Amino acid sequence: MLKNYFKTAWRSLWKHPKTTIINLLGLTIGIAASVLIAMWVQNEYSFDRYHKDADRIHRITAVLKLSPQETWVWETSPFNLSETAKKQIPEIEQVTRVTTAYDGLLIDMDGKKLKQENCAYVDEQWFKMFSYDVVEGSVASFNKNTYGMILTESTAKKYFGKADALGKTLKVDSNNYKVEAIIKDNPANSSFQFNILVTNAARLADPKQKKNDLSWGNYTYQTYLKLKPGTDLKKLGKQLTGIQKANQESTGTNYSLIGLKDIHFESDQQNSSLQHGNAKMVKVFAILAILLMVTACINYVNLTTARASIRSKEVSVRKIVGAGKGHLFGQFMAESFIVTALALVAAVAVIELSMPAFNSITDKHFTQPLAGAIAWIILASALFLCTALNGLYPAFMLSSFKPMNVFRGKSLLNIKDAGIRKTLVVIQFSISVVLIISTLVIYMQMRFLSNTDLGYTKSHIFVFTLPWKVMGFDRAKTATMLSAMRNELNQQSSIANVTQASQNIVEMRGGNSGGFDWDGRDPKFEPPMVVLSADENFSAMMKLKMKEGRWFNKSDQHNVILNETAAQVFGLRKPYIGQRFVNRDDTGTVVGVVKDFHYLSLHDKIGPVMIDSHKGNQGSFYIQTRAGNTPQALEAAKLVWEKYVRDEPFVFSFTDDKYNALYRDDQRISTLITLFAGIAILVSSLGLLGLAAFAAQQRIKEIGIRKVLGASVSNIVTLLSTDFVKMVVIASVLAFPVAWWAMDKWLQDFAYRIDITWWVFAVGASAALIIALITVGIEAVRSAVVNPVKSLRSE
């Protein structure tokens, strides 16, 4: 019986090759796009869930109340907190700590200095709590060796090539570390992307570092707890807070806990070193995957039900010769399964071919996307869902038809069926219009980000920053060294200009305003503030604009400059110029107010900035190159670096590249939305093409008669297009509020954004209408130019 279903279904499908091919194309594209998105969404939601007992592992989060105006949220806590808590709180089964090497590890390979990023110090419990695949060596020997290290496979190959790395040594700073184990590369869905793991005992072997780490006021370590089932997390947080207060009297710290499985979507961290995702966008793309699949399935349903009248005699004859409703239902479901299965096979090929491009867009690393069980579960789910969505309504409608109606001249189609079909077309194009409008809004916002006046120049400037250990703590000595470096840089013919500051202007970070004072300040008022030290040339080279007063000159040592926001937020008395300002140990006056400039991305609002001229803090060199001399300027800067910084590789960044990197995720979203909007439009157009062809075929005699009576080609095109135009107009009206709501939500993530204007909706609707007219027009023109004699002889 089953074999007969499929045999009959296969023959029936290829009786109408045009409809079948349209269905296959639409489903293939829709399924491929939906599965790709589903794989990405599943990867995002799977972060850190592969660890054993992941649901019982939590990280301590510190909430620091610095002042009534400012609260910081940190993923780190003091070293001593974990062991103290384990002794006092019975619900804690196990603790472990990790601290990242924030500046990376400096590895000496036969005299060549290499900076290795993504390194961390871990204690002996780390590998007991978290799941790693050890390829060679043992974790036990790593824990026993103070100067032991563990490498990932790719890192071992980087330093030792094809040779066996186990037992070899790497010189880090002045110590030789022995490779005690090799582990598999971190999974793509791991928050911990550490390439080298070093024992924390090695970090604590330095007496100064140990004294610093063991301080209860030093929040350096991520602390993870494995808890007994049923532990009250709020109660545990209060217990941890109590332990902190018992060991550090003047603290505004409160602790809470976050589950390991929830860390990936954290969004409120000020000092995170982990890889995080955007939960809002993951949900958006999950919905998009469903909509694309629905759009593809609508094509099948519409074209199948539209052709129902052609199959009415087939259904009637089958019923007369004894076929039951269940038999016919099974046959039409078999047709749905065959088309979906063929489309799925083609979609697998599309997925494999498009994976490199998809990885590039999403910054993922799906090397063998269809090798894992999860991928096949997604594919199997797609097969089941599409078969059901495609087949249930057409199968029910066709199998329920009464055969005598054919001989009474009644159509298999009725007004209700036509209404459902039109509704589905409206849904299809509503989705398309929403995506078109979204693409336009995102493009406009990205263009706004590119064209916004940041308040400074990025052109032909690169920046390098001296490491803290080179800067030292002797401000006068450091200032002398920095001055010497600057003089040498200024002598280079390839360098047009040099200036110095304490931070890179593209990503300036701040702290609280404790230790600062000014006339009229409430003693309890300590707003967050960015502090920048800059030299007398900084304003001119970076093209900052003064609102009031002047920039620094060489005689300024204790004076400060504020940005507009600082002058307003601090409530300085007017006139601002000449007002007293205490900068920790220095008392000076405000000599200038600089116009606000964007020192972070446009996601962030401009905050108060205080600028001083302390020479010993200006470890970031801004180099402006002469036109066409950038390679020479980089080489010259490298030589100066190597003269003064002997143990660190030369690291630099171009200001414009650094700025563009701030919007890498936004650009990725823009590309994906544009891509899937195009796919939705393509799939919808394929369905519209099939329906237009069917509509033309159904009205072939009417078209012939109208042409005989003098109707022109344009009259025929108008006749066949009118219904479809109405559906697209209705779809656009329904799409407008959805598109506005979605894009307004997305734009809320930007402190500086565009306004969504009416013409965006007009362009989106017009684009959908033009696409529909072209699609329908192709079939309409083809039908309109047919010889009416042939049309009237068609039956």
PyMOL commands that set and color helices and strands:
alter all, ss='L'
color gray80, all
select helices_A, chain A and resi 2-13+17-45+54-56+79-88+126-129+139-144+153-160+200-204+207-213+233-247+260-265+279-309+312-320+325-362+373-399+404-407+415-451+468-471+475-490+505-507+538-542+564-569+615-617+630-644+655-661+664-698+700-708+713-747+758-784+788-792
alter helices_A, ss='H'
color red, helices_A
select strands_A, chain A and resi 57-67+70-74+92-100+105-109+112-116+119-122+134-137+148-152+169-172+175-183+196-199+222-227+253-259+461-465+495-501+511-512+516-518+528-533+546-549+560-563+580-583+586-594+609-612+620-625+653-654
alter strands_A, ss='S'
color yellow, strands_A
deselect
rebuild
show_as cartoon
